[in-house]
Amino acid sequence: MTESPGRWLIRCAPERAQAQVNFRLLEPKDLLPEQLSLRREGPPISRHPAPQYTRWSNWCGAHTSSVSFEIPLGDMRLRCKQYLYDLGPLSTLDCAALYDQSADSMAVNPLSTGGVAWVGVDYAGLPAVTWLQHGTNVELRCLSGRFDLDRVLDLADGFASLDVAAQLPFSKRSYWARHDRYDIHLARGIYHPPSSLWRFRWPWLAVDHHWSDDADVICAGLSSAVGSSWQFDGTCCFGVPPAETITRFIAADSGCAVLWVRQFRAHEASIPDPHGGIPTLDRHSGFSAFEITQTYEQNLRLITASRSRRVGPHDTVAWKGSWGYLVQQSSYAAGDLQTHLQLARRITRVLA
């Protein structure tokens, strides 16, 4: 093992890296990772004792863990980065790295895991493929050589878990389960990463939050409405009484999709009821061409924004009285629009 002077970034074997991260580490089939680097978790910048300590990101003070390594593939050299995207609810979590550049040209491909791989240009301006597997975000970036998409997709389809032991729920694995406030660690006005396809960001409320993995107490009736295809993965409440509650589910078979259910009161960063209109869509690299579908459930108007009718992601929003409800589903091979709408109707029937 080698360690950098900053002590946060180290070189180590995959097994040692797995023991220090809060996500399931994946390895490519029949290929050995080269130059594996582990970025260890640290406290948020505002909680760090050393005043000279610099943040890892220019838009976020959260010091989450990640693993990176390189893969030689023919005349290509790829960088693979893996991490748990746990800053908050994110429907575009498996393709967020591709939204900064040429978002309109992103393409989607099915994987044998039941997930999908997104192809595009990442934030560094390089060809990349991204996907979600076992709850882990994976990014493959082409560092050099001619980008051969077919070979990269074949490689992506062969990744497997280094460790097959059962994982703790997200409510215990999440970085934010160990730190009290989102709002003081996330930048305002500098960079807005995608969250919902509607212009609704991560919960930046200036209140403490609390995670729970008790499905029966926190979301009575919600798990049954969601169904057995989704596994309950934790609930987070903001404020007392809660001004916002977010509940996370993950695809039960392979962890290749995430479902967020959000209940929120009106506040500065929420989605206001458009009273018959359509809420404001988000824009990524100038792209906001999300398809809009309107349906009804028990006199509630449900408005759904979809990146792809075939696989998602889909975000459905509704209002009743002083509460808003948002169902955010990441892309999924079995996540077509009609299936999502049936799910959203069941959820809003229970909550509203």
Sequence and secondary structure as in RCSB ss.txt:
>XXXX:A:sequence
MTESPGRWLIRCAPERAQAQVNFRLLEPKDLLPEQLSLRREGPPISRHPAPQYTRWSNWCGAHTSSVSFEIPLGD
MRLRCKQYLYDLGPLSTLDCAALYDQSADSMAVNPLSTGGVAWVGVDYAGLPAVTWLQHGTNVELRCLSGRFDLD
RVLDLADGFASLDVAAQLPFSKRSYWARHDRYDIHLARGIYHPPSSLWRFRWPWLAVDHHWSDDADVICAGLSSA
VGSSWQFDGTCCFGVPPAETITRFIAADSGCAVLWVRQFRAHEASIPDPHGGIPTLDRHSGFSAFEITQTYEQNL
RLITASRSRRVGPHDTVAWKGSWGYLVQQSSYAAGDLQTHLQLARRITRVLA
>XXXX:A:secstr
 EE TTSSEEE  HHHHHTTSSS  EE TT   EEEEEE  B  GGG S TT   SSSSB  B  EEEEEEEETT
EEEEEEEE   SS  TTTTTGGGTTB GGG EEEE TTS EEEEEE TTSSEEEEEEETTEEEEEEEEES   HH
HHHHHHTT EES  S    HHHHSGGGSSS STTTB SSS     SSBS  S   SS EEEE  HHHHSTTHHHH
H TTEEEEEEEEETTTTSEEEEEEEETTTS  EEEEEEEE  TTS    TTS   B  BTTB   EEEEEEETTE
EEEEEES TTT  EEEEEEETTEEEEEEE   TT  HHHHHHHHHHHHHHH 
